[in-house]
Amino acid sequence: MNAHAIDEDDTDEGVVPVGEDVLPGYDVVELLSRGQRVDTYDVHSRERGCRCIVKIVRPDRADVERVREAVLTEGRLLTDLTHPHLVRGYEVVEQPVPAAVLETLGGHTLDALVARRRLGPRDAAHLGLQLGSALSYLHRHGWLHLDVKPENVVVDGTRAVLIDLSVARQPGPARAGIGTEEYMAPEQLSGGVLTAATDTFGLGVTLLEAMTDRLPDPARALPYRVGRRPLRPWGEPLPPAFGDLLRRCLHPDPARRPGWPELRRVLTAVAETS
């Protein structure tokens, strides 16, 4: 994660002051964000002698079991699984309050970058290859991310890193509404069986937003809006194979969305020839 302050909840009850330990050995440098379930701090690790990120259950949510389990699950996944395009976890703390210690990332979130400059097809294809490889890695280990969006991608130079596994879960039936609405696949919006194809939908929306700096409202209407017309995200048509791939990523039927081998093949061709 990167160290840029974000205000999500302006209440300060239970916030650990700068200079004090949020966990033993971790001095608070700054509160980065106050979410509905967790507080995220920029900290200094006395053991490692460097900056880290601590995601810790908010004091007022410490008795909510599903919140505790979500933080522990994210921490365990990020410490157990290692991938160059997935944020790295250093430590999981269970008591007295569940927390995860993560690496600090340089760079900026993709949504902040796209607000300044949209991506062309070649850069978007490189981005898709990196994020797709991280998602495929998660899927092979039996997990879905379920919240792929520009806000959850940190870009540092030519490296993109997927962050925030706070709603990650294993494939299967799920209640409606897991994730961020604008990026949800139809099966997420309505509740249904979630699979690797659910993350493919989020990846498709993210790549289109990266090239347009616009997000359809709602995202689920996009396949019908673009129809068979050429996609012109930056003023000229996408390479046909790329445009067709993105349409299929956003297909309402999960079975019609491309798998990782096809995604990798098409995106590699675009990245190498655009």
Secondary structure, 3 states (H helix, E strand, C coil): CECCCCCCCCCCCCCCCCCCEEECCEEEEEEEEECCCEEEEEEEECCCCEEEEEEEECHHHCCCHHHHHHHHHHHHHHHHCCCCCECCEEEEECCCCCEEEEECECCEEHHHHHHHCCCCHHHHHHHHHHHHHHHHHHHHCCCECCCCCHHHEEEECCEEEECCCCCCECCEEECCCCCCHHHCCHHHHHCEEECHHHHHHHHHHHHHHHHHCCCCCCHHHHHHHHCCCCCCCCCCCCCHHHHHHHHHHCCCCHHHCCCHHHHHHHHHHHHHHC
